[in-house]
Amino acid sequence: MAIQSHLKDIISDAAARAEPLAYPYPKHFDDIEAAKAYVESICKKKDFKYSDVLTLSFEQKEYIKDKVHFVVAAKAFEQGQFYLKEAMEDRNALRASIEADIHRILSLVIKPSDWPRIFLDAQAAKHFVSRACAVKNFTYTDFPNVEKGKYKGYVEFNTARHAFEAGFYQTKDQPPKGWMHKHRFIANRAKSGIQKRLPVMRVVAGSGNSGGGVFKAGGGGGATMVKAGGSAATAMVKSGGIATTAAAMVNAGSGGVTAAVIMKNGGTYATLREAITADVERLTALIPVWPLFFTSLNAARDHVATISRNKHFRYTYWPILEPYRFRMFVNFNTAKRALKHGAFSLVEEVGVKEGREEWAAAVRTSDNKAKSEGEVTDEEDDGYGNSDEMEIELEKVKFEDDEEDHVVAATAVEEPANLIDDDDTDRDSDAASISRFDELEDRVQNVQAQVDVVHKEKEDPFKSLIGLARRASTLKSAFG
């Protein structure tokens, strides 16, 4: 595990604070591991706090503890505060021996073309190295004062790391901290140490004379073979001296592509998901340190986009998907994966959501209290006024002639002023239900009487003469 810059500062500070806790030491220890265990017991007994940083993962915390114990014990040994029955190994010599064994394994035992394309995690890659060395009867260096099993584990783990950083394989899960994935070595040039990025091979549909579509390789020319009628078509593309094959389905008459394969960095991606996942893994390795918080996942996605632009990251892309949408998918899934592994936190998750819930609860409590204290009773005014003062709306008034059985000529009658209230805001109010029916009936009769008075005052003065004239006419016709 590579020590990150901020972890170095934490380890140095914690070691300086832990040094006086373990004094005085016993006169001797069996080895440095026993001295580390003694320092750990003292720190645990005195409830020593290694760091105040709250965003550290469990692996980072354990790593810091182990390093602090070793630094304190090694410094005390160098100061002569105790003796070791087994001397400490020379770190520089141990590192050089491990690197020599790694070089022998990568050059003689496992060639670049022997590596699988993907492993589940780093431990699976380490197990692959162990089995390959066992099959080839690889002999590890016998380093003094270091157990053979421990030395073997160092070599295998770091061999897997070197191969990962050289681009020989990828891991499905998140690689260990500090593992930086580089571009893949071209197999026939890996021995000479030449690292070259393969060009993006994008298979796109064009308009050909056959009507079924012609496949072209984006960025370079090459021979094409097309079969119409919806059958499989194979496009042979030769770029940079390396022949690659991409299969696709042609929909006759429309030129549509139902399946496509992209060749990139020596890998073959049969689906869009695989292409996005591969770019997410490459882009994740370029962002070793994340900010502590983001306001949203979209803000984290924008941060990834900024990093990719600054580092000139080249996306794989997909033939039938717009480039900006492919970049958006990769950036968003990169941020989503980092959030899942605890690289950063969202502001909504660290207090804003709880604060909103508390505020909503306080508002609900206040509303309920106000309702209970301001409840309307029958004796109080409910805002609709007294029902006795309510005016009745009359939609239509019919006038009948009580003296005559026949209909006389109607004359226009003006409606009484201030008798009809056009304001219907209180029509459906609860106050209407408070009045008794007999009181409402009396008021209707009073209004009707007022209408009759107005009717009589403005009645036609010749109305009675018309009746007398008709009677006279009838008598005259009867008696001849």
C-alpha positions in Angstrom: 0.0 0.0 0.0 1.5 3.3 -1.1 1.6 5.9 1.6 -0.4 9.0 0.7 0.9 12.4 1.6 -1.9 13.2 4.1 -1.3 9.8 5.8 2.4 10.5 6.2 1.6 13.6 8.2 -0.9 11.7 10.4 1.7 8.9 11.0 4.4 11.4 11.9 2.2 13.3 14.3 0.9 10.2 16.0 4.4 8.6 16.3 5.7 11.8 18.0 2.9 11.8 20.5 3.2 8.0 21.2 7.0 7.9 21.8 6.9 9.0 25.5 4.1 6.7 26.3 6.1 3.4 26.0 9.1 4.6 28.1 10.7 2.8 29.8 11.1 -0.3 27.6 12.0 -3.9 28.7 15.7 -4.7 28.3 15.2 -7.0 25.2 12.6 -8.4 22.7 12.7 -11.4 20.5 12.3 -9.4 17.3 10.9 -6.1 16.1 7.4 -7.5 15.9 7.5 -8.2 19.6 8.5 -4.6 20.2 5.7 -3.4 18.0 3.2 -5.5 20.0 4.5 -3.9 23.2 4.0 -0.4 21.8 0.5 -1.4 20.7 -0.4 -2.7 24.1 0.8 0.6 25.8 -1.2 2.7 23.3 -4.3 0.6 23.9 -3.9 0.7 27.7 -3.6 4.5 27.7 -6.5 5.0 25.1 -4.2 6.7 22.6 -6.0 8.5 19.8 -4.1 8.1 16.5 -6.0 10.8 14.5 -8.8 13.2 14.6 -9.7 12.8 10.9 -13.2 11.3 10.6 -13.1 10.4 6.9 -10.5 7.7 7.1 -11.5 4.2 6.0 -11.0 1.1 8.2 -8.0 0.0 6.1 -6.4 3.4 6.4 -6.9 3.4 10.2 -5.3 0.0 10.6 -2.5 1.0 8.3 -1.8 4.1 10.4 -1.8 2.1 13.6 0.7 -0.5 12.3 3.0 2.2 10.9 3.0 4.2 14.2 3.8 1.1 16.2 6.7 0.3 13.9 8.1 3.8 13.8 8.0 4.1 17.6 9.6 0.7 18.2 12.3 1.2 15.5 13.3 4.6 16.8 13.6 3.3 20.3 15.8 0.4 19.1 18.0 2.8 17.2 18.4 4.9 20.4 19.5 1.7 22.3 16.6 1.5 24.7 16.3 -2.3 24.2 18.0 -5.2 22.4 16.7 -7.6 19.8 17.5 -11.3 19.7 16.9 -11.3 16.0 18.3 -8.2 14.3 16.1 -6.1 12.1 16.3 -6.7 8.4 17.8 -4.1 6.2 14.8 -2.5 4.5 16.7 -1.3 1.4 18.3 -4.7 0.9 14.9 -6.4 1.4 13.3 -4.1 -1.2 16.0 -4.7 -3.7 15.8 -8.5 -3.3 12.0 -8.4 -3.7 12.3 -6.3 -6.9 14.8 -8.7 -8.3 12.5 -11.6 -7.8 9.6 -9.7 -9.4 11.7 -9.0 -12.4 12.5 -12.6 -12.8 8.9 -13.7 -12.5 7.6 -11.1 -15.1 10.4 -11.9 -17.6 10.7 -15.7 -17.2 7.6 -17.2 -15.5 4.5 -15.1 -16.5 4.7 -13.3 -19.9 2.4 -10.4 -20.7 0.2 -12.5 -23.0 -0.3 -15.1 -20.1 -2.2 -12.7 -17.9 -6.0 -13.0 -17.9 -7.9 -10.0 -19.0 -9.6 -9.4 -15.7 -9.5 -10.6 -12.0 -12.1 -10.3 -9.3 -9.7 -8.4 -7.0 -6.0 -8.1 -6.1 -6.0 -11.3 -4.0 -7.1 -13.3 -7.0 -4.3 -11.9 -9.0 -1.8 -12.7 -6.2 -3.1 -16.3 -6.2 -2.6 -16.5 -9.9 1.1 -15.5 -9.5 1.5 -18.1 -6.7 0.1 -20.9 -8.9 2.2 -19.9 -11.9 5.4 -19.8 -9.8 4.5 -23.2 -8.3 4.0 -24.7 -11.8 7.3 -23.4 -13.1 9.1 -24.3 -9.9 10.3 -20.8 -9.3 12.9 -20.5 -6.6 12.5 -17.5 -4.3 15.5 -15.7 -2.8 16.3 -16.8 0.8 16.5 -13.5 2.6 18.1 -13.6 6.1 15.9 -12.8 9.2 12.7 -12.9 7.1 10.3 -15.9 7.1 10.1 -17.7 3.8 6.3 -17.5 3.7 6.3 -13.8 4.5 9.0 -13.1 1.9 7.0 -15.1 -0.7 3.9 -13.1 0.1 5.8 -9.9 -0.5 7.0 -11.0 -3.9 3.7 -12.4 -5.1 1.6 -9.4 -4.0 4.0 -6.8 -5.5 4.3 -8.9 -8.7 0.5 -8.6 -9.1 0.7 -4.9 -8.4 3.5 -4.4 -11.0 1.4 -6.3 -13.6 -1.7 -4.3 -12.8 0.1 -0.9 -13.1 1.7 -2.1 -16.4 -1.8 -2.7 -17.8 -1.7 -6.5 -18.1 -5.0 -7.0 -16.4 -7.9 -5.2 -14.6 -9.8 -5.9 -11.4 -13.6 -6.1 -11.2 -13.5 -4.7 -7.6 -11.8 -1.6 -6.5 -8.0 -2.1 -6.5 -6.0 -1.4 -3.3 -5.1 2.1 -2.4 -2.1 3.4 -4.3 -2.4 1.0 -7.3 -2.2 3.1 -10.4 -3.5 1.5 -13.6 -1.4 2.5 -16.6 -2.0 1.9 -20.3 -1.6 -1.6 -21.6 1.7 -2.8 -23.0 1.6 -4.1 -26.6 2.4 -7.8 -26.2 5.2 -8.0 -28.9 6.9 -4.9 -27.5 6.6 -5.4 -23.8 10.0 -7.1 -23.4 11.7 -4.0 -24.7 9.8 -1.8 -22.3 8.1 0.2 -25.0 4.6 1.4 -23.9 2.3 2.5 -26.7 -1.4 3.3 -26.6 -3.5 1.5 -29.1 -5.8 3.8 -31.2 -9.5 3.8 -30.7 -11.2 1.4 -33.1 -14.8 2.5 -33.5 -17.0 0.5 -35.8 -19.6 2.8 -37.4 -22.3 2.2 -40.0 -22.1 4.1 -43.3 -24.3 4.3 -46.4 -23.1 1.9 -49.1 -24.4 0.9 -52.5 -25.6 -2.4 -51.2 -28.2 -0.7 -49.0 -27.2 -2.8 -46.0 -24.6 -0.4 -44.7 -20.8 -0.5 -44.9 -18.6 -0.7 -41.8 -15.7 1.7 -41.4 -13.1 2.0 -38.7 -13.0 5.4 -37.0 -9.7 7.1 -37.5 -8.2 4.8 -40.1 -8.9 3.0 -43.4 -9.1 -0.7 -43.9 -10.7 -3.5 -45.8 -14.4 -4.2 -45.1 -16.6 -7.2 -45.7 -20.3 -6.7 -45.6 -23.2 -9.2 -45.8 -26.7 -7.8 -46.4 -30.0 -9.2 -45.3 -29.4 -8.9 -41.5 -26.6 -11.4 -41.4 -23.4 -11.0 -39.4 -20.8 -8.8 -41.1 -17.1 -8.9 -40.2 -15.0 -5.8 -40.6 -11.2 -6.3 -40.8 -9.3 -3.2 -39.7 -5.6 -2.9 -39.8 -4.2 0.0 -37.9 -0.7 0.4 -36.5 0.4 -3.0 -37.9 -2.1 -4.8 -35.7 -5.1 -6.6 -37.3 -8.2 -6.5 -35.2 -11.7 -8.0 -35.9 -15.0 -6.4 -35.0 -18.3 -8.2 -35.5 -21.6 -6.4 -36.0 -25.2 -7.1 -37.2 -26.5 -5.1 -40.3 -30.2 -4.4 -40.6 -30.8 -4.3 -44.4 -32.4 -1.2 -45.8 -31.9 0.9 -42.7 -28.2 0.6 -42.0 -28.9 0.1 -38.3 -26.5 -1.6 -36.0 -27.9 -4.0 -33.4 -24.6 -5.2 -31.9 -21.1 -3.7 -32.1 -17.7 -4.4 -30.7 -15.0 -1.8 -29.9 -11.3 -2.5 -30.0 -9.4 -0.4 -27.5 -6.1 -0.8 -25.7 -6.0 -4.5 -26.7 -9.4 -5.2 -25.2 -12.7 -6.2 -26.8 -15.9 -4.8 -25.5 -19.0 -6.5 -26.7 -21.5 -4.3 -24.8 -21.8 -0.7 -23.9 -21.7 -1.6 -20.2 -18.3 -3.2 -20.6 -16.9 -0.2 -22.3 -18.2 2.2 -19.6 -17.0 -0.1 -16.8 -13.5 -0.2 -18.4 -13.3 3.6 -18.6 -14.6 3.9 -15.0 -11.8 1.7 -13.8 -9.1 3.6 -15.8 -10.5 7.0 -14.7 -10.8 6.0 -11.0 -7.1 5.3 -10.9 -6.4 8.9 -11.9 -8.2 10.3 -8.9 -6.4 9.0 -5.8 -7.7 11.8 -3.5 -11.2 13.1 -3.4 -12.7 16.1 -1.6 -14.3 15.3 1.7 -17.8 16.4 0.7 -20.0 17.1 -2.3 -23.4 18.8 -2.3 -24.8 16.1 -4.7 -23.7 13.2 -6.8 -23.9 15.5 -9.9 -21.4 17.8 -8.3 -19.1 14.8 -7.9 -19.6 13.9 -11.5 -18.6 17.5 -12.5 -15.5 17.1 -10.4 -14.6 13.9 -12.3 -15.2 15.7 -15.6 -12.7 18.4 -14.6 -10.1 15.8 -13.6 -10.5 14.0 -16.9 -10.0 17.2 -18.8 -6.9 18.2 -16.8 -5.3 14.8 -17.3 -6.3 14.6 -20.9 -8.2 11.3 -20.3 -9.3 9.6 -23.6 -12.6 7.9 -23.4 -13.4 4.7 -25.3 -16.8 6.0 -26.7 -19.4 3.8 -28.4 -20.4 3.9 -32.1 -24.2 4.5 -31.7 -24.0 6.8 -28.7 -23.2 10.5 -28.6 -19.8 11.2 -27.2 -21.0 13.7 -24.6 -23.5 11.1 -23.3 -20.8 8.4 -23.1 -18.6 10.8 -21.1 -21.5 11.7 -18.8 -22.2 8.0 -18.1 -18.5 7.3 -17.3 -18.1 10.4 -15.1 -21.3 9.7 -13.2 -20.5 6.0 -12.6 -17.0 6.9 -11.5 -18.4 9.3 -8.9 -21.0 6.7 -7.9 -18.4 4.0 -7.4 -16.2 6.4 -5.3 -19.2 7.2 -3.1 -19.9 3.5 -2.6 -16.3 2.9 -1.4 -16.4 5.8 1.0 -14.1 8.2 -0.9 -16.3 11.1 -0.1 -19.7 12.0 1.5 -22.7 13.9 0.4 -23.8 17.0 2.4 -27.3 15.6 2.5 -26.0 12.6 4.5 -24.0 14.6 7.1 -26.7 16.7 8.7 -28.8 18.6 6.3 -31.4 15.9 6.0 -31.6 15.6 9.8 -31.9 19.3 10.2 -34.8 19.5 7.7 -36.6 16.7 9.5 -36.2 18.5 12.8 -37.5 21.8 11.3 -40.5 20.1 9.8 -41.3 18.4 13.1 -41.1 21.8 14.9 -43.4 23.4 12.4 -46.0 20.6 12.7 -45.9 20.9 16.5 -46.4 24.6 16.3 -49.3 24.2 13.9 -51.0 21.6 16.1 -50.7 23.9 19.2 -52.1 26.9 17.3 -55.1 24.8 16.2 -55.8 23.5 19.7 -55.7 27.0 21.2 -57.7 28.8 18.5 -60.6 26.3 18.1 -64.0 28.1 17.2 -67.0 27.5 19.5 -70.7 28.1 19.0 -70.7 31.3 21.1 -67.8 32.9 19.3 -67.8 34.7 16.0 -66.5 32.3 13.4 -65.8 35.0 10.8 -69.1 34.7 8.9 -71.1 37.2 10.9 -74.5 36.9 12.6 -77.1 34.9 10.6 -79.9 37.3 11.5 -78.1 40.0 9.5 -77.7 37.8 6.5 -79.6 38.9 3.4 -81.5 36.4 1.2 -80.8 36.3 -2.5 -83.9 36.0 -4.7 -83.1 34.5 -8.1 -86.5 35.3 -9.7 -89.8 36.9 -8.6 -93.0 35.9 -10.4 -96.0 38.3 -10.7 -99.5 37.0 -11.1 -102.8 38.7 -11.6 -105.1 37.8 -8.7 -108.1 39.5 -10.3 -108.0 38.0 -13.7 -107.6 34.3 -14.8 -106.1 35.3 -18.1 -102.7 36.7 -18.8 -102.5 40.4 -19.3 -99.9 42.2 -21.2 -96.7 42.3 -19.2 -95.0 45.5 -18.4 -91.4 45.9 -17.3 -90.9 46.0 -13.6 -87.7 47.2 -12.1 -86.2 45.1 -9.3 -86.3 46.6 -5.9 -83.0 48.2 -4.9 -80.9 46.7 -2.1 -82.9 43.5 -2.1 -80.6 41.2 -4.0 -77.1 40.6 -2.6 -74.8 39.7 -5.5 -72.1 38.6 -3.0 -72.4 34.8 -2.7 -69.3 34.3 -0.4 -71.5 33.4 2.5 -74.0 31.2 0.5 -72.4 27.9 1.5 -71.1 29.1 4.9 -71.7 27.3 8.2 -73.6 30.4 9.4 -76.6 29.6 7.2 -77.2 26.4 9.1 -77.4 28.3 12.4 -80.7 30.2 11.6 -84.0 28.5 12.2 -86.3 27.7 9.3 -89.2 29.8 10.6 -87.1 32.9 10.8 -86.0 32.5 7.2 -89.6 32.0 6.1 -90.7 35.2 7.8 -87.9 37.2 6.1 -88.9 35.7 2.7 -92.6 36.8 3.3 -91.5 40.3 4.2 -89.4 40.6 1.1 -92.4 39.3 -1.0 -94.6 41.9 0.6 -92.2 44.7 -0.3 -92.1 43.4 -3.9 -95.9 43.5 -4.1 -96.0 47.1 -2.8 -93.6 48.2 -5.5 -95.6 46.2 -8.1 -98.8 48.0 -7.2 -97.2 51.4 -7.2 -95.9 51.0 -10.7 -98.8 49.0 -12.1 -100.5 50.2 -15.4 -103.3 52.8 -14.6 -105.4 51.6 -17.6 -105.4 48.0 -16.5 -108.9 48.1 -14.9 -110.3 49.9 -18.0 -109.2 47.1 -20.2 -111.2 44.6 -18.2 -114.3 46.8 -18.3 -114.0 47.2 -22.0 -113.8 43.5 -22.5 -116.9 42.9 -20.4 -118.9 45.5 -22.3 -117.8 43.9 -25.6 -119.0 40.5 -24.4 -122.4 41.8 -23.2 -122.9 43.6 -26.5 -122.2 40.6 -28.6 -124.5 38.5 -26.3 -127.6 40.7 -26.5 -127.1 41.8 -30.0 
